[in-house]
Amino acid sequence: MDNPKGWKVLSTVARTSKCAILNVVINDEKFVVKQYFKKPLKRECLKRQKQWGRLISEYDIIKEEYDLMKELEHERIIGVDSIVDFGINVYLVLEFGGDELAPDNLEDQTKYDLEDVMIWVNQITEGLEFIHNKKVVHGDLKPSNLLRSQDNNIKICDFGSSVREYNDNDTLSKIPKGTPAYNSPEFCEASSGASSCSLIHGKPLDMWALGATIYRLLYGKVPFYCEGTIFQLYDSIMNDDIIIPDEVLTKSGFITVLPTQLRDILEGLLERDPVKRLTIGQVRDKLQKIVL
C-alpha cells in the first residue's frame, strides 16, 4: 500500500468500503489514521455538488470532520492532528487514544465488571455532555468508538457521522447513520418508512446509544439482537420488551446486584419515547448519587 513518506503502518484496526483505521508511526510518534478512499468520497462529492450547486472536493468533505473535531478539544475526546491528501486516499491523522473498549463483533460476549463500567460511564458522560453543549450530535456512539488507554481513561472517537444541532427544538436536516444495534426506536421507525426522518431530534439518538453501550458493557450483549434482516432488528428495537438483568460482575469476578440508581439510568436511556428519554445532564446528576 502506498502511504506518505516516513509513515510506518503498524496494523489495520478496521476496514469498511469507505475507509480503513490504521495504527501508524509518523516521525517516531504513534497515531491513529483514518484512511478515506477517494472513490466512494467522489460519489459523496457529486451528491453534494447537486445539492449545493458548487464544486466539492474529497478533501473538503474530510475537512468538515477535521473542523468539527477542532471545536471539540477535550480530555475525553480524541484529538485531531492534520489532514493529508495523498494519492488515491485522504488521511485524517488522530491522536492515539488506546484500544477500542469493545469490538463491534456481536459474537464477542465479554462482560465487564461494575466498578470499571462505572468509571467509564462517568468519563463518557463527561465527554458527551461537552459534545452536546457544543451543539453537536455524535451520531454513532458505541463501545468500538470509545478508546481506552492503559491507565483506564476513555476518549470518544469517530465523528464521521456527527451532525450539528443548533437548537434542541430543531429536527435534524441530516440523519446520522449510526450502527444498527445501537440505533434508537425513532430512528428505526423512520428507516422502516413508518415515520418521517424530518421529525427526528439528534441528542436523544446519542442518549439511546449511550444506554445500549452501558448495557453491552455490563451484560456482554446489546439490548436487542436479531439474526435476521436489519428491518427485523429494527422491529425488535421498536417493539420487544427491554429486559435488564439484576446480576452484574464485580472486579473480583463475583456476582452482585445492579445498583438501583444504575438501573434507573438504563431504563431512562432505553426509554422509547425520545421526549421522556434522559438527557446527558440528567444522567450526570444521577451518576453523582451512585456509591459502590
C-alpha positions as CSV (number, residue, x, y, z in Angstrom):
1,M,0.0,0.0,0.0
2,D,1.4,3.4,-1.0
3,N,1.5,5.8,2.0
4,P,3.1,9.2,2.7
5,K,6.8,9.1,3.1
6,G,8.0,8.4,6.6
7,W,4.8,6.6,7.7
8,K,5.1,3.1,9.2
9,V,1.8,1.2,9.3
10,L,1.7,-1.0,12.4
11,S,-1.7,-2.5,11.9
12,T,-5.1,-2.2,10.3
13,V,-7.7,-1.9,13.1
14,A,-10.8,-1.9,11.0
15,R,-11.8,-1.6,7.3
16,T,-15.1,-0.7,5.5
17,S,-15.9,0.1,1.9
18,K,-15.3,3.8,2.7
19,C,-12.3,3.9,4.9
20,A,-9.7,2.0,7.0
21,I,-8.5,2.7,10.5
22,L,-4.7,2.3,10.9
23,N,-2.2,2.4,13.7
24,V,0.7,4.4,12.2
25,V,4.0,5.7,13.4
26,I,4.9,9.1,12.0
27,N,8.3,10.6,12.9
28,D,8.6,8.2,15.9
29,E,5.2,9.1,17.3
30,K,2.2,6.8,17.3
31,F,-1.1,8.0,15.7
32,V,-4.4,6.6,14.6
33,V,-5.1,7.4,11.0
34,K,-8.5,7.2,9.2
35,Q,-7.7,6.4,5.6
36,Y,-10.6,7.6,3.4
37,F,-10.8,6.1,-0.1
38,K,-11.3,8.7,-2.7
39,K,-13.6,6.6,-5.0
40,P,-16.5,6.5,-2.5
41,L,-15.8,10.0,-1.4
42,K,-16.2,11.1,-5.1
43,R,-19.7,9.8,-5.1
44,E,-20.4,12.0,-2.0
45,C,-18.8,14.9,-3.8
46,L,-21.2,14.6,-6.7
47,K,-24.2,14.3,-4.4
48,R,-23.3,17.5,-2.6
49,Q,-22.5,19.3,-5.7
50,K,-26.0,18.7,-7.0
51,Q,-27.4,19.8,-3.6
52,W,-25.3,22.9,-3.2
53,G,-24.6,23.9,-6.8
54,R,-20.8,24.2,-6.3
55,L,-17.7,22.1,-6.7
56,I,-16.8,19.9,-3.6
57,S,-13.5,18.0,-3.4
58,E,-12.8,14.9,-1.4
59,Y,-10.5,17.0,0.8
60,D,-13.4,19.4,1.5
61,I,-15.6,16.5,2.9
62,I,-12.9,15.3,5.3
63,K,-12.1,18.9,6.3
64,E,-15.7,19.2,7.7
65,E,-14.9,16.4,10.1
66,Y,-11.5,17.9,10.9
67,D,-13.0,21.4,11.6
68,L,-15.7,19.9,13.9
69,M,-13.1,17.9,15.9
70,K,-11.0,21.0,16.3
71,E,-14.0,22.6,18.0
72,L,-14.3,19.6,20.4
73,E,-10.9,19.7,22.1
74,H,-11.5,18.0,25.5
75,E,-9.7,15.4,27.5
76,R,-12.5,12.9,26.9
77,I,-12.4,13.3,23.1
78,I,-9.8,12.1,20.7
79,G,-7.6,14.9,19.4
80,V,-7.2,15.6,15.7
81,D,-3.7,16.4,14.2
82,S,-3.9,17.0,10.5
83,I,-5.3,16.1,7.1
84,V,-3.1,14.6,4.4
85,D,-4.3,14.3,0.8
86,F,-2.1,11.7,-0.9
87,G,-2.6,9.6,-4.0
88,I,-5.9,7.8,-4.0
89,N,-6.6,8.5,-0.3
90,V,-7.3,11.3,2.1
91,Y,-5.9,10.7,5.6
92,L,-7.2,12.1,8.9
93,V,-4.4,11.9,11.4
94,L,-5.7,11.5,15.0
95,E,-4.2,11.2,18.5
96,F,-3.6,7.7,19.6
97,G,-6.0,7.1,22.5
98,G,-5.7,3.4,23.1
99,D,-7.7,0.4,22.1
100,E,-11.4,0.2,21.4
101,L,-13.4,-0.5,24.6
102,A,-15.3,-3.5,23.0
103,P,-15.5,-4.7,19.4
104,D,-18.4,-4.4,17.0
105,N,-18.4,-8.1,16.7
106,L,-21.7,-9.2,18.4
107,E,-20.3,-12.7,18.9
108,D,-17.9,-11.2,21.5
109,Q,-19.8,-11.6,24.8
110,T,-17.2,-10.2,27.2
111,K,-18.8,-8.8,30.3
112,Y,-17.0,-6.0,32.2
113,D,-17.1,-5.5,35.9
114,L,-19.4,-3.0,37.5
115,E,-16.5,-0.9,39.0
116,D,-14.8,-0.4,35.7
117,V,-18.1,0.3,33.8
118,M,-19.0,3.0,36.3
119,I,-15.6,4.6,35.8
120,W,-16.1,4.5,32.0
121,V,-19.7,5.7,32.1
122,N,-18.7,8.8,34.2
123,Q,-16.0,9.6,31.7
124,I,-18.2,9.0,28.6
125,T,-20.9,11.2,30.2
126,E,-18.3,14.0,30.8
127,G,-17.2,13.9,27.1
128,L,-20.8,13.5,25.7
129,E,-22.0,16.4,27.8
130,F,-19.2,18.6,26.3
131,I,-20.2,17.5,22.8
132,H,-23.9,18.2,23.4
133,N,-23.1,21.6,24.9
134,K,-21.2,22.4,21.7
135,K,-24.5,21.7,19.8
136,V,-23.1,18.6,18.2
137,V,-24.7,15.1,17.9
138,H,-22.1,12.4,17.8
139,G,-24.3,10.1,15.8
140,D,-22.5,6.8,16.3
141,L,-21.8,6.2,19.9
142,K,-20.9,2.6,20.7
143,P,-18.1,0.7,22.5
144,S,-15.8,0.5,19.5
145,N,-15.9,4.3,19.2
146,L,-14.6,4.6,22.8
147,L,-10.9,4.3,23.2
148,R,-9.4,3.1,26.5
149,S,-5.8,4.0,27.4
150,Q,-3.5,1.8,29.5
151,D,-4.4,3.9,32.6
152,N,-8.1,3.2,32.0
153,N,-9.1,6.6,30.6
154,I,-11.7,6.9,27.9
155,K,-11.8,9.1,24.8
156,I,-14.7,9.3,22.4
157,C,-13.7,9.0,18.8
158,D,-15.1,8.8,15.2
159,F,-17.0,11.9,14.4
160,G,-17.7,10.9,10.8
161,S,-21.4,10.6,11.4
162,S,-21.7,13.7,13.6
163,V,-24.1,16.5,12.8
164,R,-24.8,19.9,14.3
165,E,-28.0,20.6,16.1
166,Y,-28.1,24.3,16.8
167,N,-31.4,24.3,18.9
168,D,-32.8,21.4,21.0
169,N,-36.2,22.1,19.4
170,D,-34.8,21.7,15.9
171,T,-35.2,18.5,13.9
172,L,-32.2,17.2,12.0
173,S,-31.6,18.1,8.4
174,K,-29.2,15.2,8.1
175,I,-29.8,11.9,10.0
176,P,-26.6,10.2,11.2
177,K,-26.4,6.6,10.0
178,G,-25.2,5.2,13.3
179,T,-24.8,1.4,13.9
180,P,-28.0,-0.7,13.7
181,A,-27.7,-2.4,17.1
182,Y,-27.3,1.0,18.8
183,N,-29.9,2.9,16.8
184,S,-32.9,4.3,18.7
185,P,-36.6,3.3,18.1
186,E,-37.4,6.6,16.4
187,F,-34.5,6.1,14.0
188,C,-35.7,2.6,13.3
189,E,-39.2,3.8,12.7
190,A,-38.1,6.4,10.3
191,S,-35.8,3.9,8.5
192,S,-38.6,1.5,8.1
193,G,-40.8,4.2,6.5
194,A,-43.3,4.3,9.3
195,S,-42.5,8.0,10.1
196,S,-40.5,10.9,8.6
197,C,-36.8,11.4,9.2
198,S,-37.6,15.1,9.4
199,L,-39.2,14.6,12.8
200,I,-36.1,13.3,14.5
201,H,-34.1,15.2,17.1
202,G,-30.4,14.5,17.5
203,K,-29.4,14.3,21.1
204,P,-31.9,11.6,22.1
205,L,-30.3,9.4,19.5
206,D,-27.0,9.7,21.4
207,M,-28.7,9.0,24.7
208,W,-30.3,5.8,23.5
209,A,-26.9,4.7,22.1
210,L,-25.3,5.5,25.5
211,G,-27.9,3.2,27.2
212,A,-27.2,0.4,24.7
213,T,-23.5,0.9,25.2
214,I,-23.7,0.6,29.0
215,Y,-25.9,-2.5,28.6
216,R,-23.4,-4.1,26.2
217,L,-20.5,-3.5,28.7
218,L,-22.4,-4.9,31.7
219,Y,-24.0,-7.9,30.0
220,G,-21.8,-8.8,27.1
221,K,-24.6,-8.2,24.6
222,V,-26.7,-5.5,23.1
223,P,-30.3,-4.9,24.4
224,F,-31.8,-6.2,21.2
225,Y,-30.3,-8.8,18.8
226,C,-31.7,-10.4,15.7
227,E,-30.1,-12.9,13.3
228,G,-32.5,-11.9,10.5
229,T,-32.6,-8.8,8.4
230,I,-31.9,-5.3,9.6
231,F,-35.6,-4.5,9.5
232,Q,-36.3,-7.4,11.8
233,L,-33.7,-6.0,14.2
234,Y,-35.4,-2.6,13.9
235,D,-38.8,-4.2,14.6
236,S,-37.3,-5.7,17.8
237,I,-35.9,-2.4,18.9
238,M,-39.2,-0.7,18.3
239,N,-41.5,-3.4,19.9
240,D,-39.8,-6.0,22.1
241,D,-39.7,-5.8,25.8
242,I,-36.5,-4.4,27.3
243,I,-35.0,-6.9,29.9
244,I,-32.4,-5.5,32.3
245,P,-30.9,-8.4,34.3
246,D,-30.3,-8.0,38.0
247,E,-26.9,-9.7,38.1
248,V,-23.6,-8.0,37.1
249,L,-19.9,-8.8,37.7
250,T,-17.7,-7.3,40.4
251,K,-14.0,-6.7,39.9
252,S,-13.2,-9.9,41.9
253,G,-15.3,-11.9,39.5
254,F,-18.2,-12.5,41.8
255,I,-21.9,-11.7,41.0
256,T,-23.6,-8.7,42.6
257,V,-26.9,-6.9,42.1
258,L,-27.2,-4.0,39.7
259,P,-27.4,-0.8,41.8
260,T,-31.0,0.7,41.7
261,Q,-29.7,4.1,40.6
262,L,-27.9,2.5,37.6
263,R,-31.0,0.5,36.7
264,D,-32.9,3.9,36.7
265,I,-30.3,5.3,34.3
266,L,-30.5,2.3,32.0
267,E,-34.3,2.4,32.0
268,G,-34.3,6.2,31.4
269,L,-31.8,5.9,28.5
270,L,-33.6,3.0,26.9
271,E,-36.9,4.9,27.0
272,R,-38.6,4.5,23.6
273,D,-40.2,8.0,23.8
274,P,-37.4,10.4,22.9
275,V,-39.2,13.2,24.8
276,K,-39.1,11.2,28.0
277,R,-35.6,9.8,27.5
278,L,-32.9,11.1,29.9
279,T,-30.7,14.0,28.8
280,I,-27.0,13.9,29.3
281,G,-27.3,16.4,32.2
282,Q,-29.9,14.2,33.9
283,V,-27.5,11.2,33.6
284,R,-24.7,13.2,35.1
285,D,-26.8,14.2,38.1
286,K,-28.0,10.6,38.7
287,L,-24.4,9.2,38.4
288,Q,-23.3,11.5,41.2
289,K,-25.7,9.7,43.6
290,I,-24.3,6.2,42.9
291,V,-22.0,4.9,45.6
292,L,-20.5,1.4,45.1
